């Protein structure tokens, strides 16, 4: 985190990549999980997204660091993966 609590784009991209990797692992290897298990995974992308100001992640000094596109792409992919996990959960509950 930056000195004022904002992530730099580079750190945010790394966090998004790690989170995305975790979601892909859950999706790929499955296992039994319920809505309660999925909740933290739903919350994380929303918390990351809440750091955006006017659609961008500001740097510690208020400027817009490079890498916004990468961060936004990873964040969108995380949202998609969470939706896929929710669908998988719904299918498990229907069986």
Secondary structure, 3 states (H helix, E strand, C coil): CCCCCCCCHHHHHHHHHHHHHHHHHHHHHCCCCCHHHHHHHHHHHHHHHCCEECCEEECCCCCECCCHHHHHHHHHHHHHHHHHHHHHHHHHHHC
